[in-house]
Amino acid sequence: MPDTHTRFGSSSGQPATRRDGLAKVTGAATFAADNRPEGMLHAVYVPAAIARGRVAHLDVERARAHPGVVRVMTPADHPALAGDPDDKPTRFSFRIEVLQDDTVRYAGQPIALVLAETIEAATEGARLLSPRYEAEAPRTGLDDNAPFDVEEPGFGAPGETVHGDPEAGHAAAIHAVEVTYETPPQYHNAMETHAVVAEWDGDRLTLDTPSQALAMSCAAYAHLFGIPAENVVLRSPYLGGGFGSKAIPSGPMVLAILAAQEAGRPVKLMLTRRQMFGPVGHRGATRQTLRLGCDADGRLTVIDHETLAATSSFEMFLESASNASQGLYAAGALRSAHQGVRLDVGTPGPMRAPGEASGSAALECAMDELAHAAGIDPLDFRLRNYAETEPGTGRPYSSKALRDCYDRGAEAFGWSGRPMAPATMRDPDGTRIGWGMGTAFFPSPMFAAEARATLRADGSAMVETAGADMGQGAWTALAQIAADGLGLPLDRVEFRSGVSTLPDGGVAGGSGHTATAGGALHAAGGDAIRRLGELAAEQPDSPLFGAGNAGFEAREGRVHVAGDAGRGDAFADILARAGMSELVGSGRASRPDADTRDYAMNSHGAVFAEVAVDPDLCQIRVRRLVGAFAAGRIINPRLAESQLMGGMIWGLSFALHEEARHDPRTGRIVNSDLAEYRVPVNADVQGLQVLTVHEDDTHVNALGIKGVGEIGITGSVGAIANAVWHATGRRVRRFPIRIEDLLAPA
């Protein structure tokens, strides 16, 4: 089989506007809850109002008697699932609450489901159930239960990793710090809440639901309902944000599907904003203790990072925060260890930059504290401990342009003018000014994916993969990659995605979707061009006749002999001679095991922050954020900048705003709405600047793509916290940093 050579054409690297933008701004985009099949019933689930105990009574008869109510499902009479809800049929599966019994394990847990002809009737029926409880004292804080050792925090990360001799590193340190940082529980608050429209046809199930992992979710639902995976069709063309929570089936969604099966009618369930705080995942709280030491020259002798992280009372997932210290700075010894604590909360799950967001927040602050103790500028301190190979393992980086990120970010920010001493910078009106920085770091994973490319008789193409666009611009960036693989202009390529009947596009998570689905699309295009070239090589009237062993490449709708731009043939002409209306190519993508084993693969960056603190009110404003990031090959600069800005804004939110608070009496989250659960608004975000540093990486994947979706959070949290210290001289070791933290006596 001859080689087929495809090159990166004119589409990749261009700031193409979003293909889905017009549909979204005009309201033409159909999200899950917009679907309304004939005969549809509405479902409302009843969330537990306590965090621990049991449901003692539900007024089922009163709810059933309400006009329009069709069915009330409770632990006493709900139909059983075919599969065990405690099982984990896929990598992204947790134990789910589907009315197995009357035990309440967390506030917000489903304790009943009401079906009705209208949403109003279902809502009133749910209210009329008037649950009464036998409550026990809730455990919602990190000190409310005994810690336990952890073998695997989540996604295969080890509970403890040691390189070198940490105790010898501590003993050799001339300067040392031991600090403890706390991060709070944080909840996904995508604009689109979780929703499902479920419709059964015999043993075939159609779901309209937002999903970051279409094929994987189909497998999970198939397991739960005892049907073949191919009998589940999941449609998810548009998602209003996901951030990790929409990759995992949840109890309320499964209950709605179960209700549709029993009722024999389609059922729609859409969570309210308050119901997002409980059954659909969150970032669990952490308490991190870091013991860092360096020698007289500021070289790290040890990074010792311990994390106590929250998980639920019935499942196992926690923030692997300590692992953020493993791959970044050159230290004589490294230790990362985790303990868990079981609390009466919903099971935590992946939330944008899981582990690294919390871990890097603490690490970057601890690095700043040690730099100050050693009398070294924070940027200089990081440069002195720059790792040329992966710390601990010694593996080479597949690519690493972090030095360039430091240089470009510092220059754009003006870092060289920063005074060493804190609390010395002032505006003329007395406002305290502080500058801080942090290193950004995130792995560059790649999953497995498949794609299909169809060349048409008119010289256009259609490419297909069951990927997910959560708002990050996948429809556009993936189409650009596909266009390059086919050698066609972007406007000649139709892109289809978002339904599980298409080839599996992998998981939209871990900042790996563009590389994964994009790699499959590029491979599918290459396969189609190879097939088309071989077809032309057998046509006596084609300029490519007899070139079957030469290899082919494509550009501008023509197939060429590899390396010979003068010898080519148009797609449409080749198909016309063959009497074919179309030609189909297929492709797969995954990372070779050897590359995964032999190279450390990460995106890197540097974030610089300026804050202003009112001297009397201690109100904090982030005036400037400058981020410089090296993330391989950038497919669409416009979309990449948007993603990186979004991550930096999330870092601002982490540092100064986000925190879920529990009522200690009931365990309920008291700020479960967007009025009290604070996230940044436009007035909070000023002076964002994103710089990207190009990297050529031949190992991370065939396209050289890393990810940009999550790295912007890492580095930003620490940069802002360090700037607050530099402005005030007060080191706050809990997030979010609040006004009262700065007003409190020293």
RAUR-V693701 format. One line per field, one symbol per residue. phi: phi as a letter, one per 30 degrees, with the letter a starting at -180 (. if undefined). psi: psi as a letter, one per 30 degrees, with the letter a starting at -180 (. if undefined). A space follows every 10 residues. Layout:
phi = ???
psi = ???
This chain:
phi = .ddcccbdcd ddicdddddc dddddciddc dedddbddid cccbccddcb cakbddabdd ddddddejdc abcbedbddd ddcddddbdb dcbbdccbid acdccadjdd cabccadbdd dddddddddh dcbcccddcb cdcdaddbdb dbdlhidddb bbbicedddd dddccbbbbb cbcddbbebd edddaaccbc biccbcbcad bcbddddedd ddddcibded dccccadbbc jbijdccbeb eedddddddd dddibdbcbb ddedddclcc jadddbbccc ccbbddcidd cabcbcbcbd bddbbbabdd ddddddcccd bdbbbbbbbc bdbdbdddad bfididdddd eddddddddd edddiceedd ddddcdcdbd eididdddaa cdeddedddd dddieddddd ddhccbdedj ddcbcbbadc aadcdbccab abbcdcddic bbcbadcbcd jdjdeddddd dddddcibde dccdcbaibd ddeddicdai hcdddddddd dddddddddd dddddddcce dcdceicdcd ibbbahibcb deibddcabd edddddddic dabccbabba deeddddcbd bbcbabbbbb cbbddccidc bddbbcbcbc bidcdbeddd dddddedddd dddddbbdad ccdddciddd cdaddcddbd ceddcbhdbc cccdbcbccd adcicccbdb ddddiddded dddddddcic cccbcddced dddded
psi = klkkjkljaf ekfkhklkfg eeeeffgfkj leffkilkgk lkkkljkkgl fkbljfkkie eeeefkkfke kjklffgkll lelkfflifl eiklkljhhe agkkflkfkk flkkklflee eeeeeeeffi kkljklkljf lfgflklllk ejekhfklfk kkkajeeeee efkeklkjlk kkklkkkkhk ejlklkjkkk jbgkkkkjkk kfieeeeeee eeeeghlkef fkjkkiekkh kegffgfkkl eeeeeeeeee eefglkkkkk kleeffidfg lljllljkkk jkllafggkk fkjjjkkjkk llfgljkljh effffegekj lekkkklkll kklillklak kjhkeeeeef eeeeeeeeee eeefhkkeee eeefgkkflk kefgklkelj heeeeeeeee eeehffgkke klhfkklfgf kkkkklllkk kklilkakll lkkjklfgga lkkkkiakjg ffgeeeeeee eeeeffhlle fgjkkklgkf flkjgakilg hgeeedeeee eeeeeeeeee eeeeeefgjf fkfgkggfgf lllkkhgkkl kkgiffjlkk eeeeeeefhk flkkllllkl kkeeeeefkk jllllkkkkk lkkkfefgkk kjekkkkkkj hbkkejeeee eeeeeeeeee eeeeefekkk kkjfeffkkf hhlgefjklk leffjlhkkk kkkkkjjfee lffgkalgff ffekeeeeee eeeeeeefgk jkgkklklef effkk.
